[in-house]
Amino acid sequence: MSVTVTLSGGGTNQFMLAGDTYAELDDGSLNVNRSGERDPWNYARGSWSKVRGDERLPAKRPFWG
């Protein structure tokens, strides 16, 4: 599924590759993880207002760890 980021200025950025996900960080910033890319796209706190798409889920820890 795709990820759509609405910027605070009113524009949008769309990430349309299968496997693209986003993660909202504790400091208010946003990372968009592109399928096949090593480094995520980062949006600073205040530069984005809304995000829609597949949210990246935290890694599951094994029950023994």
PDB file of N, CA, C and O in Angstrom:
ATOM      1  N   MET A   1       0.840  -1.179   0.000  1.00  0.00           N
ATOM      2  CA  MET A   1       0.000   0.000   0.000  1.00  0.00           C
ATOM      3  C   MET A   1       0.882   1.237   0.000  1.00  0.00           C
ATOM      4  O   MET A   1       2.067   1.161   0.324  1.00  0.00           O
ATOM      5  N   SER A   2       0.326   2.334  -0.350  1.00  0.00           N
ATOM      6  CA  SER A   2       1.080   3.577  -0.419  1.00  0.00           C
ATOM      7  C   SER A   2       0.997   4.340   0.901  1.00  0.00           C
ATOM      8  O   SER A   2       0.170   4.039   1.762  1.00  0.00           O
ATOM      9  N   VAL A   3       1.867   5.327   1.037  1.00  0.00           N
ATOM     10  CA  VAL A   3       1.865   6.228   2.185  1.00  0.00           C
ATOM     11  C   VAL A   3       1.716   7.642   1.637  1.00  0.00           C
ATOM     12  O   VAL A   3       2.437   8.039   0.722  1.00  0.00           O
ATOM     13  N   THR A   4       0.775   8.402   2.201  1.00  0.00           N
ATOM     14  CA  THR A   4       0.567   9.792   1.799  1.00  0.00           C
ATOM     15  C   THR A   4       0.821  10.684   2.996  1.00  0.00           C
ATOM     16  O   THR A   4       0.199  10.516   4.045  1.00  0.00           O
ATOM     17  N   VAL A   5       1.745  11.644   2.841  1.00  0.00           N
ATOM     18  CA  VAL A   5       2.088  12.586   3.902  1.00  0.00           C
ATOM     19  C   VAL A   5       1.552  13.954   3.501  1.00  0.00           C
ATOM     20  O   VAL A   5       1.898  14.477   2.442  1.00  0.00           O
ATOM     21  N   THR A   6       0.700  14.534   4.357  1.00  0.00           N
ATOM     22  CA  THR A   6       0.199  15.885   4.133  1.00  0.00           C
ATOM     23  C   THR A   6       1.120  16.843   4.873  1.00  0.00           C
ATOM     24  O   THR A   6       1.309  16.725   6.084  1.00  0.00           O
ATOM     25  N   LEU A   7       1.688  17.783   4.146  1.00  0.00           N
ATOM     26  CA  LEU A   7       2.627  18.737   4.723  1.00  0.00           C
ATOM     27  C   LEU A   7       1.877  19.877   5.394  1.00  0.00           C
ATOM     28  O   LEU A   7       0.728  20.155   5.052  1.00  0.00           O
ATOM     29  N   SER A   8       2.521  20.534   6.343  1.00  0.00           N
ATOM     30  CA  SER A   8       1.865  21.617   7.067  1.00  0.00           C
ATOM     31  C   SER A   8       1.554  22.802   6.162  1.00  0.00           C
ATOM     32  O   SER A   8       0.673  23.599   6.485  1.00  0.00           O
ATOM     33  N   GLY A   9       2.249  22.939   5.046  1.00  0.00           N
ATOM     34  CA  GLY A   9       1.976  24.015   4.092  1.00  0.00           C
ATOM     35  C   GLY A   9       0.830  23.710   3.148  1.00  0.00           C
ATOM     36  O   GLY A   9       0.448  24.568   2.352  1.00  0.00           O
ATOM     37  N   GLY A  10       0.272  22.506   3.216  1.00  0.00           N
ATOM     38  CA  GLY A  10      -0.870  22.147   2.397  1.00  0.00           C
ATOM     39  C   GLY A  10      -0.577  21.166   1.278  1.00  0.00           C
ATOM     40  O   GLY A  10      -1.514  20.581   0.734  1.00  0.00           O
ATOM     41  N   GLY A  11       0.668  20.960   0.910  1.00  0.00           N
ATOM     42  CA  GLY A  11       1.023  20.007  -0.144  1.00  0.00           C
ATOM     43  C   GLY A  11       1.021  18.587   0.373  1.00  0.00           C
ATOM     44  O   GLY A  11       0.868  18.346   1.571  1.00  0.00           O
ATOM     45  N   THR A  12       1.194  17.642  -0.547  1.00  0.00           N
ATOM     46  CA  THR A  12       1.276  16.239  -0.157  1.00  0.00           C
ATOM     47  C   THR A  12       2.445  15.573  -0.859  1.00  0.00           C
ATOM     48  O   THR A  12       2.838  15.975  -1.954  1.00  0.00           O
ATOM     49  N   ASN A  13       2.988  14.567  -0.228  1.00  0.00           N
ATOM     50  CA  ASN A  13       3.991  13.685  -0.822  1.00  0.00           C
ATOM     51  C   ASN A  13       3.429  12.282  -0.782  1.00  0.00           C
ATOM     52  O   ASN A  13       2.946  11.829   0.255  1.00  0.00           O
ATOM     53  N   GLN A  14       3.493  11.588  -1.916  1.00  0.00           N
ATOM     54  CA  GLN A  14       2.982  10.226  -1.981  1.00  0.00           C
ATOM     55  C   GLN A  14       4.131   9.269  -2.247  1.00  0.00           C
ATOM     56  O   GLN A  14       4.994   9.518  -3.089  1.00  0.00           O
ATOM     57  N   PHE A  15       4.120   8.167  -1.508  1.00  0.00           N
ATOM     58  CA  PHE A  15       5.088   7.091  -1.666  1.00  0.00           C
ATOM     59  C   PHE A  15       4.281   5.874  -2.102  1.00  0.00           C
ATOM     60  O   PHE A  15       3.480   5.349  -1.329  1.00  0.00           O
ATOM     61  N   MET A  16       4.488   5.428  -3.335  1.00  0.00           N
ATOM     62  CA  MET A  16       3.578   4.477  -3.955  1.00  0.00           C
ATOM     63  C   MET A  16       4.123   3.058  -4.112  1.00  0.00           C
ATOM     64  O   MET A  16       3.459   2.229  -4.734  1.00  0.00           O
ATOM     65  N   LEU A  17       5.290   2.748  -3.582  1.00  0.00           N
ATOM     66  CA  LEU A  17       5.833   1.401  -3.721  1.00  0.00           C
ATOM     67  C   LEU A  17       5.169   0.432  -2.751  1.00  0.00           C
ATOM     68  O   LEU A  17       4.829   0.797  -1.626  1.00  0.00           O
ATOM     69  N   ALA A  18       4.990  -0.792  -3.198  1.00  0.00           N
ATOM     70  CA  ALA A  18       4.466  -1.824  -2.307  1.00  0.00           C
ATOM     71  C   ALA A  18       5.477  -2.032  -1.184  1.00  0.00           C
ATOM     72  O   ALA A  18       6.673  -2.164  -1.445  1.00  0.00           O
ATOM     73  N   GLY A  19       5.017  -2.062   0.035  1.00  0.00           N
ATOM     74  CA  GLY A  19       5.904  -2.252   1.173  1.00  0.00           C
ATOM     75  C   GLY A  19       6.328  -0.964   1.846  1.00  0.00           C
ATOM     76  O   GLY A  19       7.026  -1.019   2.858  1.00  0.00           O
ATOM     77  N   ASP A  20       5.937   0.203   1.329  1.00  0.00           N
ATOM     78  CA  ASP A  20       6.252   1.473   1.992  1.00  0.00           C
ATOM     79  C   ASP A  20       5.448   1.567   3.288  1.00  0.00           C
ATOM     80  O   ASP A  20       4.251   1.278   3.305  1.00  0.00           O
ATOM     81  N   THR A  21       6.111   1.970   4.369  1.00  0.00           N
ATOM     82  CA  THR A  21       5.455   2.103   5.668  1.00  0.00           C
ATOM     83  C   THR A  21       5.922   3.393   6.326  1.00  0.00           C
ATOM     84  O   THR A  21       6.911   3.995   5.908  1.00  0.00           O
ATOM     85  N   TYR A  22       5.195   3.812   7.364  1.00  0.00           N
ATOM     86  CA  TYR A  22       5.598   4.996   8.116  1.00  0.00           C
ATOM     87  C   TYR A  22       5.656   4.669   9.599  1.00  0.00           C
ATOM     88  O   TYR A  22       5.050   3.707  10.069  1.00  0.00           O
ATOM     89  N   ALA A  23       6.413   5.507  10.331  1.00  0.00           N
ATOM     90  CA  ALA A  23       6.508   5.371  11.787  1.00  0.00           C
ATOM     91  C   ALA A  23       6.554   6.769  12.382  1.00  0.00           C
ATOM     92  O   ALA A  23       7.421   7.571  12.037  1.00  0.00           O
ATOM     93  N   GLU A  24       5.609   7.058  13.286  1.00  0.00           N
ATOM     94  CA  GLU A  24       5.629   8.319  14.022  1.00  0.00           C
ATOM     95  C   GLU A  24       6.553   8.131  15.217  1.00  0.00           C
ATOM     96  O   GLU A  24       6.379   7.198  16.000  1.00  0.00           O
ATOM     97  N   LEU A  25       7.537   9.017  15.359  1.00  0.00           N
ATOM     98  CA  LEU A  25       8.518   8.901  16.429  1.00  0.00           C
ATOM     99  C   LEU A  25       8.084   9.694  17.653  1.00  0.00           C
ATOM    100  O   LEU A  25       7.235  10.580  17.557  1.00  0.00           O
ATOM    101  N   ASP A  26       8.668   9.376  18.805  1.00  0.00           N
ATOM    102  CA  ASP A  26       8.295  10.016  20.070  1.00  0.00           C
ATOM    103  C   ASP A  26       8.549  11.517  20.077  1.00  0.00           C
ATOM    104  O   ASP A  26       7.869  12.247  20.798  1.00  0.00           O
ATOM    105  N   ASP A  27       9.509  11.994  19.296  1.00  0.00           N
ATOM    106  CA  ASP A  27       9.822  13.424  19.278  1.00  0.00           C
ATOM    107  C   ASP A  27       8.915  14.219  18.334  1.00  0.00           C
ATOM    108  O   ASP A  27       9.112  15.422  18.160  1.00  0.00           O
ATOM    109  N   GLY A  28       7.926  13.562  17.725  1.00  0.00           N
ATOM    110  CA  GLY A  28       6.985  14.242  16.844  1.00  0.00           C
ATOM    111  C   GLY A  28       7.369  14.211  15.380  1.00  0.00           C
ATOM    112  O   GLY A  28       6.630  14.718  14.537  1.00  0.00           O
ATOM    113  N   SER A  29       8.512  13.626  15.063  1.00  0.00           N
ATOM    114  CA  SER A  29       8.922  13.525  13.667  1.00  0.00           C
ATOM    115  C   SER A  29       8.317  12.270  13.039  1.00  0.00           C
ATOM    116  O   SER A  29       7.732  11.436  13.729  1.00  0.00           O
ATOM    117  N   LEU A  30       8.465  12.154  11.739  1.00  0.00           N
ATOM    118  CA  LEU A  30       7.870  11.062  10.989  1.00  0.00           C
ATOM    119  C   LEU A  30       8.925  10.443  10.085  1.00  0.00           C
ATOM    120  O   LEU A  30       9.647  11.163   9.397  1.00  0.00           O
ATOM    121  N   ASN A  31       9.022   9.132  10.076  1.00  0.00           N
ATOM    122  CA  ASN A  31       9.896   8.407   9.157  1.00  0.00           C
ATOM    123  C   ASN A  31       9.043   7.632   8.168  1.00  0.00           C
ATOM    124  O   ASN A  31       8.105   6.938   8.560  1.00  0.00           O
ATOM    125  N   VAL A  32       9.367   7.750   6.885  1.00  0.00           N
ATOM    126  CA  VAL A  32       8.732   6.938   5.856  1.00  0.00           C
ATOM    127  C   VAL A  32       9.782   5.966   5.359  1.00  0.00           C
ATOM    128  O   VAL A  32      10.800   6.367   4.794  1.00  0.00           O
ATOM    129  N   ASN A  33       9.529   4.690   5.573  1.00  0.00           N
ATOM    130  CA  ASN A  33      10.458   3.627   5.188  1.00  0.00           C
ATOM    131  C   ASN A  33      10.064   3.127   3.813  1.00  0.00           C
ATOM    132  O   ASN A  33       9.014   2.508   3.639  1.00  0.00           O
ATOM    133  N   ARG A  34      10.928   3.406   2.825  1.00  0.00           N
ATOM    134  CA  ARG A  34      10.649   3.005   1.453  1.00  0.00           C
ATOM    135  C   ARG A  34      11.143   1.598   1.213  1.00  0.00           C
ATOM    136  O   ARG A  34      12.216   1.209   1.677  1.00  0.00           O
ATOM    137  N   SER A  35      10.367   0.861   0.502  1.00  0.00           N
ATOM    138  CA  SER A  35      10.730  -0.503   0.151  1.00  0.00           C
ATOM    139  C   SER A  35      11.996  -0.488  -0.698  1.00  0.00           C
ATOM    140  O   SER A  35      12.034   0.166  -1.740  1.00  0.00           O
ATOM    141  N   GLY A  36      13.033  -1.202  -0.262  1.00  0.00           N
ATOM    142  CA  GLY A  36      14.272  -1.305  -1.012  1.00  0.00           C
ATOM    143  C   GLY A  36      15.290  -0.217  -0.729  1.00  0.00           C
ATOM    144  O   GLY A  36      16.397  -0.275  -1.263  1.00  0.00           O
ATOM    145  N   GLU A  37      14.958   0.783   0.096  1.00  0.00           N
ATOM    146  CA  GLU A  37      15.913   1.843   0.439  1.00  0.00           C
ATOM    147  C   GLU A  37      16.427   1.633   1.855  1.00  0.00           C
ATOM    148  O   GLU A  37      15.700   1.178   2.738  1.00  0.00           O
ATOM    149  N   ARG A  38      17.679   1.969   2.049  1.00  0.00           N
ATOM    150  CA  ARG A  38      18.320   1.745   3.346  1.00  0.00           C
ATOM    151  C   ARG A  38      17.905   2.776   4.390  1.00  0.00           C
ATOM    152  O   ARG A  38      17.592   2.422   5.527  1.00  0.00           O
ATOM    153  N   ASP A  39      17.902   4.058   4.003  1.00  0.00           N
ATOM    154  CA  ASP A  39      17.603   5.139   4.937  1.00  0.00           C
ATOM    155  C   ASP A  39      16.178   5.642   4.745  1.00  0.00           C
ATOM    156  O   ASP A  39      15.726   5.796   3.610  1.00  0.00           O
ATOM    157  N   PRO A  40      15.458   5.901   5.845  1.00  0.00           N
ATOM    158  CA  PRO A  40      14.092   6.396   5.724  1.00  0.00           C
ATOM    159  C   PRO A  40      14.063   7.883   5.362  1.00  0.00           C
ATOM    160  O   PRO A  40      15.025   8.611   5.607  1.00  0.00           O
ATOM    161  N   TRP A  41      12.956   8.317   4.782  1.00  0.00           N
ATOM    162  CA  TRP A  41      12.700   9.740   4.576  1.00  0.00           C
ATOM    163  C   TRP A  41      12.218  10.268   5.916  1.00  0.00           C
ATOM    164  O   TRP A  41      11.359   9.654   6.549  1.00  0.00           O
ATOM    165  N   ASN A  42      12.761  11.406   6.361  1.00  0.00           N
ATOM    166  CA  ASN A  42      12.414  11.945   7.667  1.00  0.00           C
ATOM    167  C   ASN A  42      11.755  13.304   7.506  1.00  0.00           C
ATOM    168  O   ASN A  42      12.232  14.160   6.761  1.00  0.00           O
ATOM    169  N   TYR A  43      10.648  13.486   8.221  1.00  0.00           N
ATOM    170  CA  TYR A  43       9.957  14.773   8.277  1.00  0.00           C
ATOM    171  C   TYR A  43      10.044  15.266   9.715  1.00  0.00           C
ATOM    172  O   TYR A  43       9.638  14.562  10.640  1.00  0.00           O
ATOM    173  N   ALA A  44      10.571  16.473   9.907  1.00  0.00           N
ATOM    174  CA  ALA A  44      10.727  17.033  11.241  1.00  0.00           C
ATOM    175  C   ALA A  44       9.370  17.368  11.850  1.00  0.00           C
ATOM    176  O   ALA A  44       8.382  17.548  11.138  1.00  0.00           O
ATOM    177  N   ARG A  45       9.339  17.447  13.163  1.00  0.00           N
ATOM    178  CA  ARG A  45       8.116  17.836  13.866  1.00  0.00           C
ATOM    179  C   ARG A  45       7.661  19.202  13.353  1.00  0.00           C
ATOM    180  O   ARG A  45       8.464  20.128  13.237  1.00  0.00           O
ATOM    181  N   GLY A  46       6.399  19.319  13.055  1.00  0.00           N
ATOM    182  CA  GLY A  46       5.847  20.580  12.571  1.00  0.00           C
ATOM    183  C   GLY A  46       5.841  20.723  11.059  1.00  0.00           C
ATOM    184  O   GLY A  46       5.139  21.585  10.530  1.00  0.00           O
ATOM    185  N   SER A  47       6.610  19.896  10.345  1.00  0.00           N
ATOM    186  CA  SER A  47       6.642  20.009   8.878  1.00  0.00           C
ATOM    187  C   SER A  47       5.572  19.156   8.214  1.00  0.00           C
ATOM    188  O   SER A  47       5.329  19.290   7.015  1.00  0.00           O
ATOM    189  N   TRP A  48       4.930  18.277   8.983  1.00  0.00           N
ATOM    190  CA  TRP A  48       3.861  17.441   8.449  1.00  0.00           C
ATOM    191  C   TRP A  48       2.655  17.543   9.384  1.00  0.00           C
ATOM    192  O   TRP A  48       2.803  17.783  10.582  1.00  0.00           O
ATOM    193  N   SER A  49       1.461  17.357   8.817  1.00  0.00           N
ATOM    194  CA  SER A  49       0.265  17.489   9.640  1.00  0.00           C
ATOM    195  C   SER A  49      -0.558  16.207   9.704  1.00  0.00           C
ATOM    196  O   SER A  49      -1.265  15.975  10.684  1.00  0.00           O
ATOM    197  N   LYS A  50      -0.471  15.367   8.659  1.00  0.00           N
ATOM    198  CA  LYS A  50      -1.288  14.152   8.623  1.00  0.00           C
ATOM    199  C   LYS A  50      -0.579  13.104   7.787  1.00  0.00           C
ATOM    200  O   LYS A  50       0.136  13.431   6.839  1.00  0.00           O
ATOM    201  N   VAL A  51      -0.779  11.847   8.142  1.00  0.00           N
ATOM    202  CA  VAL A  51      -0.203  10.752   7.370  1.00  0.00           C
ATOM    203  C   VAL A  51      -1.256   9.663   7.239  1.00  0.00           C
ATOM    204  O   VAL A  51      -2.047   9.427   8.152  1.00  0.00           O
ATOM    205  N   ARG A  52      -1.251   9.005   6.085  1.00  0.00           N
ATOM    206  CA  ARG A  52      -2.208   7.938   5.825  1.00  0.00           C
ATOM    207  C   ARG A  52      -1.491   6.816   5.099  1.00  0.00           C
ATOM    208  O   ARG A  52      -0.675   7.074   4.214  1.00  0.00           O
ATOM    209  N   GLY A  53      -1.781   5.582   5.456  1.00  0.00           N
ATOM    210  CA  GLY A  53      -1.159   4.432   4.809  1.00  0.00           C
ATOM    211  C   GLY A  53      -0.874   3.340   5.811  1.00  0.00           C
ATOM    212  O   GLY A  53      -1.563   3.215   6.823  1.00  0.00           O
ATOM    213  N   ASP A  54       0.152   2.543   5.523  1.00  0.00           N
ATOM    214  CA  ASP A  54       0.519   1.418   6.382  1.00  0.00           C
ATOM    215  C   ASP A  54       1.516   1.871   7.439  1.00  0.00           C
ATOM    216  O   ASP A  54       2.598   2.361   7.116  1.00  0.00           O
ATOM    217  N   GLU A  55       1.142   1.703   8.709  1.00  0.00           N
ATOM    218  CA  GLU A  55       2.039   2.054   9.804  1.00  0.00           C
ATOM    219  C   GLU A  55       2.959   0.882  10.084  1.00  0.00           C
ATOM    220  O   GLU A  55       2.527  -0.270  10.115  1.00  0.00           O
ATOM    221  N   ARG A  56       4.226   1.186  10.287  1.00  0.00           N
ATOM    222  CA  ARG A  56       5.196   0.146  10.611  1.00  0.00           C
ATOM    223  C   ARG A  56       4.990  -0.294  12.044  1.00  0.00           C
ATOM    224  O   ARG A  56       4.976   0.525  12.963  1.00  0.00           O
ATOM    225  N   LEU A  57       4.831  -1.582  12.226  1.00  0.00           N
ATOM    226  CA  LEU A  57       4.624  -2.125  13.559  1.00  0.00           C
ATOM    227  C   LEU A  57       5.966  -2.404  14.213  1.00  0.00           C
ATOM    228  O   LEU A  57       6.919  -2.788  13.536  1.00  0.00           O
ATOM    229  N   PRO A  58       6.050  -2.213  15.527  1.00  0.00           N
ATOM    230  CA  PRO A  58       7.310  -2.532  16.205  1.00  0.00           C
ATOM    231  C   PRO A  58       7.615  -4.019  16.091  1.00  0.00           C
ATOM    232  O   PRO A  58       6.712  -4.850  16.003  1.00  0.00           O
ATOM    233  N   ALA A  59       8.887  -4.333  16.095  1.00  0.00           N
ATOM    234  CA  ALA A  59       9.308  -5.732  15.999  1.00  0.00           C
ATOM    235  C   ALA A  59       8.806  -6.506  17.216  1.00  0.00           C
ATOM    236  O   ALA A  59       8.869  -6.021  18.346  1.00  0.00           O
ATOM    237  N   LYS A  60       8.319  -7.689  16.970  1.00  0.00           N
ATOM    238  CA  LYS A  60       7.841  -8.525  18.075  1.00  0.00           C
ATOM    239  C   LYS A  60       9.024  -9.211  18.728  1.00  0.00           C
ATOM    240  O   LYS A  60       9.911  -9.739  18.056  1.00  0.00           O
ATOM    241  N   ARG A  61       9.017  -9.192  20.041  1.00  0.00           N
ATOM    242  CA  ARG A  61      10.070  -9.869  20.785  1.00  0.00           C
ATOM    243  C   ARG A  61       9.630 -11.291  21.074  1.00  0.00           C
ATOM    244  O   ARG A  61       8.448 -11.539  21.312  1.00  0.00           O
ATOM    245  N   PRO A  62      10.556 -12.215  21.055  1.00  0.00           N
ATOM    246  CA  PRO A  62      10.190 -13.592  21.400  1.00  0.00           C
ATOM    247  C   PRO A  62       9.745 -13.680  22.847  1.00  0.00           C
ATOM    248  O   PRO A  62      10.169 -12.875  23.677  1.00  0.00           O
ATOM    249  N   PHE A  63       8.906 -14.637  23.156  1.00  0.00           N
ATOM    250  CA  PHE A  63       8.350 -14.726  24.507  1.00  0.00           C
ATOM    251  C   PHE A  63       9.399 -14.992  25.568  1.00  0.00           C
ATOM    252  O   PHE A  63       9.153 -14.736  26.747  1.00  0.00           O
ATOM    253  N   TRP A  64      10.579 -15.507  25.179  1.00  0.00           N
ATOM    254  CA  TRP A  64      11.626 -15.786  26.162  1.00  0.00           C
ATOM    255  C   TRP A  64      12.567 -14.597  26.364  1.00  0.00           C
ATOM    256  O   TRP A  64      13.450 -14.667  27.218  1.00  0.00           O
ATOM    257  N   GLY A  65      12.406 -13.498  25.598  1.00  0.00           N
ATOM    258  CA  GLY A  65      13.348 -12.375  25.707  1.00  0.00           C
ATOM    259  C   GLY A  65      12.711 -11.178  26.142  1.00  0.00           C
ATOM    260  O   GLY A  65      13.366 -10.146  26.283  1.00  0.00           O
TER     261      GLY A  65
END
